[in-house]
């Protein structure tokens, strides 16, 4: 969540940032934060003053008793008792104010960096890089850009290929669980496992420490990374135990550092994790969710960094380079988008999306988001570090998909289909044990 220091010292910047994210009622929300904070601080000041007065009176009581001034001693005792009662009320007021403040701050999103483009939706995102020479870079290109299939031949969508080669059974998933829970079979399952191992090996080679975290977390972890409060109802909730199925490994891995003070010399911390991810995707329907395009359960490798404010932008670029390197090795056509303010997540300060082009569907499929959260998550998590001057500062947290599997599988199947079968990218062949699906 936003820090009170930032809100109070750079109020206009915060309000402008919230408006850039299209957060309704920015002025009212910030004014309410400052109002509650002012009440809390006023109560704190009065409490401090009363405590000092009570301590002073307590010292006089003994002096009065020694001097036989019983009436004066009793009067001092009565004043101390009255101050204690007042202080009790002040402490309750402060606690309520702090609770109200925390609740309100948790409903206010992070503010975007200056380089984040203006815009209200995905149509306003900027294309900053593409592997395809025909792609126009810059503003106003996301919604209008199209590509031509490499060989000009009609392409079959992945859900038909999956059925033809017996790779994925979507109907069986419906029978076992419901829509959005596919069953991978034979070479389809082996392709999944190959991608998982490939991504993990690449992350390890890049200096990431592999973590195998739980895929179920408590509410404190959800609040720590900003998934809770869950306004859209995207998380699966285990009501009996009050636990949540993770939507991404970001949640458990980042929460490793909740309520932790790190040493600056140990930063950046670089972790990666393979997990199953679970998302309700409420309201999803239509052609854009067919096949592997949008699932309720899917596999993903996540990279997470904890860093200093001074180095986090460099870390972010290194993460972007890492994800781009994966797509190059998979020989997939891709583009990189810098998301506009209105299309960013609740918690991010800046975010880049990676998309691969689906020749069969004639559209781009998002496969990764790489975000820098600045201190927003760290403030919720109380994730801090001790700098060279022994002062305690908030860390910066970053994460990204490297990569999410479903749409990568879809793109591999669709883009690599030939008359002989589906060609496997060379980088994956040592992991799959086969070079073609036929």
C-alpha positions, 0 to 999 in steps of 0.5 A: 500500500502507499506510504503515509509519507508519500501521501502527505509529502507528495499529495498532488503527485499521488492524486495525479497518479491515481487518476492516471490509473483511472481510480475513481474518487482519488481526491476523496480517498486521499483526503479521507486518509489524511483526515484519519491520519490527522486524528490518529496523530492528534490522539497520539500527541495528546496521549504522549502529553498525558503520559508525561503529565502522569509520570510527573504527578506520580513522582510528586505523590511520594514527595507529598507522602513523605512531607505528610501532605496527604490531601495533596497526595490524594489529589495527585492520585486522582489526577493520575487516575483520571489521566489513565482513564483518558489515556485508555480512551485515547488508545482505543481511538488510536487503534480504531483510527489505525484500523480504519487507515489500514482498511482504507489504504488497502483499497487504494492502488499503487501509483504508476511511474512517470514513463507509464503511458496515459490510457484507459484500456488495453487499446492504449498500451504501447508496443515497445518491441517486436520480433516481427519487422512488420510491427509498428512500434509506439502508441496507437498500434496495439488494437490495429496491428495484424500479422500475416501467417509465415507461409500464407497457408490456413492454420488450424487452431490449437484445440483442433490440433490437440484433438487430432493428435490426442494431446489435450482432452478438454471434454474429459476435464469438464467431466472430471472438474468443469470447464477450464480444467483440461487433461493433458495426455501423452505427448501433450503432457510431455510437452508441458513437463518439458516446458516446465523443466526448460523454464526452470533450468533457464531461471537457474542459469540466470541466478534464480534460486528455485523454491517449491512453495505451498499452492494454498495460502492464508489471508495474511499472505493474500493481503501482503501481495495485494490479492486481498481484498479480492474485489473481482472474486478471482481467488478460490477460497477454501471456506472451512479453513479460510485458505486461498488457492494461489493465482500465481507463485508470486503470492507464497514466494514474496510472502517468504519475506513478510515481516523480515528485515534483510541486509542490503548486501544480500540484495537483490534476492532472486527466486523462481518457482513452478506451481499450479495456478488457480483463477476463477476468471469470473465472467469469462466467455466467448471465443477468446477463452476457447481451448487454452486461451483462458483456464481456471487451473494452469502451470506457470513458472514465476520469477520474483526479486526483492531489491533496493530502490536504487537497483530495482529498475536495473533488476526489472530490465534484467527480468524483461531480458530474461523473458525475451530470451525464453521466447527467442529460444522457443522461436515464437513471434512476440511483442512487448507492451508497456501497459498504460495506467488504466490497464495496469494491475492494482499493485504495479508501478510499471508493467510490461506484457509479453504477447506471442502471435497465434497464426491460427487465431490471428491475434496476440496472446499474453504469456507474461507480465513483468512488474515492478511494485516499488514499495507498494507490496513491501509496505503491506508485507513489512519487507525491509532492509538495513542499508549501509548506514544501518537505517531501515528502508522498505524494499522494492518487489518485482515479479514476472511470468517466465513463463505461463504455459497454456498460451505458449503451448497454444502458440507452439502447436499453432505456429509450428504445424506442418503437413508432417506434424507439429515441429518442436523448437530445438531448445525443447527437444532435449526435454521432450525427447522428440522433435515432432508430434505426428 
